[in-house]
Amino acid sequence: MDKSLLLETLISLNLEKLEQFNRDQEELRENLASNQKSSAGDKHETSRAMAQLEMEKLGHMIQEREQQLNILRKIKESKTSTIQAGPGSIIRTNHALFMLAIPWGKLSFEGKEILVTSLQSPIGKLLRGRKPGEEFQWNQKTYQILELF
């Protein structure tokens, strides 16, 4: 499995989401500006307040996406261990493939399903520091780590 290509794929997917969030935020700004010109009233104030909340939510999502991009870029620049699982590790188990990076979820890559997760997630906490040959329990299954790369 080409780890650098996987990281580039994740970076690209994150950039796409970031661009979409930025477009959505700009559209909301334009809508707020045009609504300001319309008549006042309770309905107008409610829609402005809802749009403002949506702007704040998008702002948080943009900030989170930028943080995830920074994490991916740091992983790309660093060398990951094949001795124990840590940031950037791809972990092959008897049941699944995992990557410790960002909270993404399932990703199809090179014909395989990979669960891309953060170190802070429950499974990330279970995997961190594990070595090939070790076993752990998750979702009522016993997983054995076969390989790290």
N, C-alpha and C positions, 0 to 999 in steps of 0.2 A: 504494500500500500504506500502510495506516494504522500507522505505526511506534509511536505511543503505545498503540494497541490491542494490537499485538503484544507490547509490553513488559508491558502489564497481563495479557495471557494468560500470559506466562512467569512473572510474579509469582504469579498465581493457581495455576498448575500447581506451582510450587515450594512455595507455602503448603500445598497439598493433600498433597504428599509429606512436608513437615515435620510436618503433623498426624498422618499415618499413622505416621511414625517415633516420634513422641511417644506415640501409642496403643500401639504395639508395645513401647516401652520400659516403659510403665506396666504392661502385661500381664506382661512379664517380671518386673518388681518384685513383682507380686502372686504369680506362680508361685514366685519365690524365697522369699517370705515363707511361703507355704503348704508348700513343700518343707522348710523349716526345721523344721516341726513333725513331719515324718515321721521314720522311723527312720534311724539313722546307718549308715554302711557305705561300702565302696568305690564301689558303684554310685551311692549318694546323693552322695558327694563329687565323682564324675566329672560327674554331671548339674549340680551346683552350679557347678563350674568352667566347664563349657560355657555355662551360662546367664550367668555373669559375663563370659565372653569376648564373648558376644552383646550384652550390655549395653554393653560398651566399644565394640564395633563400631557399635552404634546411636548412641552418644554422639558418635563421630566423624562419622557420617553427618549427624546433627542439626547439628553445628557447621559442617560443610561446606555444608549447605543454607542455614543462616543467613548464611554468608559470601556465597553466591551471591545471596541476596535483597538483601543490602546492595549488591552490585555492580549488580544490576538497578535498584535504587532510585536509586543515584548516576547511572546512565546516563539514567534517566527525567528526573532533575532538570537534567542538563547538555545543552548543545547539541552535536550531533555535526556533524563537518565533512562537507561534500559535495566537498571538494577532495582529501582523502586519507583512506584507511581507518584507523579507530581504534576505541576502545571505543564500542559502540552503533551502529556503521555497518552498514547493510544494503548488500551488494555484489551487484549483478546482473552476472553474467558470461554469456558465450555458452553455457555449459553448466549453470549452477546459480545459485541464490540462496544467499547466506551472510549470517549476522549474527554480528558479533563481540561477544560478551557473556559467556556462561557455557558450560561443557561440557554441552550438552543433547542434541545429536544432531539427527536429522531431526524437523521439526515441520510438520504440515499447517496452513496458515493462509491464509484467504481463497482456498481452492482451489489453493494453490501449496505446493510442498515447499521448506522453508527449512532449511539446515544451520546450526543455532545452535551456535557453537563459541567457545572461549575464545581469548584472544590468545596463550596459552602452548601451544596445540595446534600440531602441525606446519602445518596449513593456516592457522591464525591467524597464525603467524609469517610465512608466505608473503604473507598479505594485508595485514598491518599496514604502513601508510605508502604503500600503492599508490594510484595515481591512475587515473581513467578513461582508457582507451586503452592502459594498460600490459598486458603479457602475462606469464604465469608458467606453469611446468610443475608439474603435480601428477597423480600416478597415471597417468603416461604419456599425459597429455592436455595440450594447450595451451589455457589459459584466457585470455580477454581480458576486462578489466573494462570493462563498458559504461556503468555508472552507479552512483553512490553516493548513498544517501539515509538 
